[in-house]
Amino acid sequence: MYNSKIIFIVSGVKLRMTILLWGLLSTVYAQTDWEGFSLDSVQSKIDGKWQPFYYWKAEKPNQPLVVVLHTWSGDYTQTENSLATQTKTKGWNYIHPNFRGANNHPEACGSELVIADIDQAIDWALENLPVNQDSIFVLGASGGGYATLVAYMKSRHQIRSFHAYVPISDLVAWYEESLVRTPRYAQNILDCTASEDSVLNVAEAKRRSPLYWKTSREKRKSTSLHLYAGVHDGYTGSVPITHSINFYNKVLRDARVKKKRAVVSDEIIIQLLTKRSSSKENRLLDDRKVHLYRNWKNVSLTIFEGSHEMLEDIALEML
C-alpha cells in the first residue's frame, strides 16, 4: 500500500498527479477507519521516495499538533494506538506519518531516512495546518515508542513533549530477548541491520538504538520526555520494561545526575522483574496502580499495572 507520484510535463509546467495504489481490502480499510481524515504525502529530500500520511486540520487557529508514530510492523494506515479519533474530538491538529513502513528492512529501523521522514512530516504540518508551534507533541507505542525515542534524540524540531509507551530502546538486547519470545522480531532486526548468516551485526544494531546515542540536554532543555511501561510487559508482551528503565537512567546519566532517588537502582529493577509489583508507590495512572514513578526535571518514568499497551483513554490527557 503505497502512494506514488507521477510528474507530467505539459508546456513546461509540472503537474503532479497523486495515484493511490489501494487493493480492495485496503480501500475498505481506509474508508472505514480513516473516514473524514485527509491523505497527503511528502517526498524525501534524501532519496526522493514519497512517504504518505493521514492528517486532520483543526478548524480553529493556533491549535496543538499531535504527531503519532506507527508501530514496529505498522505503517501510516494503522488505526490501533493512532489516537486519531481522540485528537479529532479535541479539535486539535493531527498527523500520522509513514516513515519507511514496517521495521524489516534497512531503510527503516531508526535510520537517518526515518528521522528525516518524521521531520519532513512535521515541516508539512507546520506549513499547512493552524499549529501552535509551542504545542507540538510526539507519541507512539511499542515500535512507535521506539520511533518516539529516535525523534527525541535526533529530531531537529522543538517539541513540547515526547510520550513513549512500552518503547524499544536497545535493538541488541531486544534481538536476544525476541529469539525465543517472538522470533519474527529477531528476524526483523537481522533484516534491518545487514546481518549475515543469522549473526547479529551488533555495531549496526547499536547505531540504530537510542540507548547508545548521546543525549543533547541543551537541545532538549525545554522539552519533556515521558516513558510508560506496563509491569507485565516482557512476560505477557514483547518488550521488557528494562527498555524504558534503562533509557530513563541513560538520559539522567548523560545529564550527570547524582541524585540517587532520581535514578532506578539495580535492586528496584530486580524487584520489578521478579515480583512484578511494588508496594512503595501510592498513586494511580487513571485506574491503574503505579508500581514505580521516577522523575528528574523534565524527564519521567511510569511503570503501571498492565502489559504491552498504550493507555489510549488518557494518552492525550497526559499531555
KADA-V266443 format. One record per residue. NEAR is the number of other C-alpha atoms within 10 Angstrom. D_FIRST is the distance of its C-alpha to the first C-alpha in Angstrom with 2 decimals. Layout:
near & d_first
NEAR & D_FIRST
NEAR & D_FIRST
This chain:
near & d_first
14 & 0.00
14 & 3.78
18 & 7.08
16 & 9.73
15 & 13.41
11 & 16.14
11 & 19.69
12 & 22.40
10 & 26.02
8 & 28.49
6 & 32.08
7 & 31.13
9 & 28.79
11 & 25.14
11 & 22.93
11 & 19.34
11 & 16.96
13 & 13.52
11 & 11.22
14 & 8.20
12 & 6.18
14 & 5.84
10 & 7.51
8 & 10.79
9 & 10.42
13 & 7.41
13 & 9.75
12 & 12.67
16 & 11.41
16 & 10.80
12 & 14.05
10 & 15.94
15 & 15.34
18 & 14.71
9 & 17.25
12 & 19.39
18 & 17.21
12 & 16.13
16 & 13.02
15 & 13.68
20 & 13.09
19 & 15.57
16 & 16.17
17 & 17.46
12 & 21.17
10 & 21.26
8 & 18.92
9 & 17.53
16 & 13.80
20 & 12.03
23 & 11.08
26 & 9.93
21 & 11.87
19 & 13.43
23 & 17.18
23 & 20.45
21 & 23.45
20 & 26.81
12 & 29.41
12 & 32.26
13 & 32.87
16 & 33.06
22 & 30.76
23 & 29.20
28 & 25.67
27 & 23.72
27 & 20.95
25 & 19.15
31 & 17.34
31 & 14.77
24 & 16.09
23 & 16.33
15 & 13.57
18 & 11.40
22 & 9.29
25 & 9.79
21 & 8.82
18 & 11.60
17 & 14.75
14 & 17.26
20 & 19.51
25 & 17.78
21 & 21.18
23 & 19.61
16 & 22.08
16 & 24.96
20 & 24.51
18 & 24.25
8 & 27.40
12 & 29.23
16 & 28.47
23 & 27.10
28 & 24.42
30 & 21.09
28 & 18.00
27 & 15.12
28 & 13.74
26 & 11.11
31 & 13.32
25 & 11.71
23 & 9.82
19 & 11.73
22 & 15.27
21 & 15.61
16 & 16.06
17 & 18.62
17 & 16.61
20 & 15.99
30 & 18.86
26 & 21.04
19 & 21.04
14 & 22.42
19 & 18.99
21 & 17.94
21 & 21.19
19 & 20.81
25 & 17.30
26 & 18.77
19 & 21.88
21 & 20.27
25 & 18.37
22 & 21.85
13 & 23.41
15 & 21.29
21 & 22.29
16 & 25.90
10 & 25.96
10 & 24.38
23 & 25.26
19 & 28.83
23 & 28.80
15 & 31.89
16 & 31.51
14 & 33.75
16 & 31.47
23 & 28.10
22 & 26.88
26 & 24.25
29 & 23.36
27 & 21.34
30 & 21.90
26 & 21.88
26 & 19.36
28 & 19.15
30 & 22.91
31 & 22.78
33 & 20.76
32 & 23.34
29 & 26.12
25 & 24.55
24 & 24.48
27 & 28.00
19 & 29.31
20 & 27.75
17 & 26.37
13 & 28.63
17 & 28.46
17 & 31.21
21 & 29.72
18 & 32.01
22 & 30.78
24 & 28.25
27 & 27.77
29 & 26.42
27 & 26.34
33 & 26.81
31 & 25.56
31 & 25.55
30 & 27.91
22 & 28.97
28 & 26.71
20 & 29.90
17 & 31.19
21 & 27.92
23 & 27.58
13 & 31.07
18 & 30.54
19 & 27.40
13 & 28.98
10 & 30.66
18 & 28.94
15 & 25.25
13 & 25.12
14 & 21.34
20 & 21.45
23 & 24.29
17 & 22.32
19 & 19.44
25 & 22.22
25 & 23.64
19 & 20.38
22 & 20.12
24 & 23.78
14 & 24.47
16 & 26.72
10 & 28.46
6 & 30.18
10 & 28.85
9 & 30.95
21 & 29.43
17 & 29.67
16 & 31.41
10 & 31.87
17 & 28.17
24 & 27.35
18 & 29.98
17 & 28.66
23 & 25.39
22 & 27.32
25 & 28.61
24 & 31.71
15 & 32.98
16 & 32.52
12 & 35.38
19 & 35.29
14 & 36.30
14 & 38.53
9 & 39.51
15 & 36.00
18 & 35.30
11 & 38.79
12 & 37.69
17 & 34.50
18 & 34.43
23 & 32.45
20 & 32.28
25 & 31.33
24 & 31.06
31 & 31.05
27 & 32.02
29 & 35.11
23 & 33.97
22 & 30.72
20 & 31.03
15 & 32.95
14 & 30.78
18 & 27.72
20 & 26.07
27 & 27.39
25 & 31.19
26 & 32.79
23 & 34.28
22 & 31.12
29 & 31.87
22 & 35.62
17 & 35.66
21 & 33.52
25 & 35.80
20 & 38.84
20 & 37.44
21 & 37.04
21 & 40.62
13 & 41.86
13 & 40.48
13 & 42.33
9 & 45.43
14 & 45.90
10 & 49.03
9 & 49.26
8 & 49.13
10 & 48.24
17 & 45.05
21 & 43.53
18 & 42.60
13 & 45.17
9 & 44.74
8 & 46.95
12 & 44.68
17 & 41.57
12 & 43.39
13 & 44.50
19 & 41.03
17 & 39.63
9 & 42.54
11 & 43.48
18 & 40.21
19 & 42.40
16 & 44.74
9 & 47.65
10 & 48.24
12 & 45.70
11 & 46.69
14 & 43.69
12 & 40.69
14 & 37.10
11 & 36.79
9 & 38.13
14 & 37.28
18 & 40.07
23 & 39.69
21 & 40.84
23 & 40.77
18 & 40.56
17 & 41.22
18 & 40.97
15 & 42.30
10 & 42.26
13 & 38.63
18 & 37.02
17 & 36.91
23 & 35.99
21 & 35.91
29 & 35.89
23 & 35.73
20 & 36.25
18 & 32.85
21 & 30.28
23 & 26.72
17 & 25.71
24 & 25.38
19 & 28.09
14 & 25.95
11 & 29.02
12 & 30.79
16 & 28.24
16 & 28.65
7 & 32.38
11 & 32.66
17 & 31.76
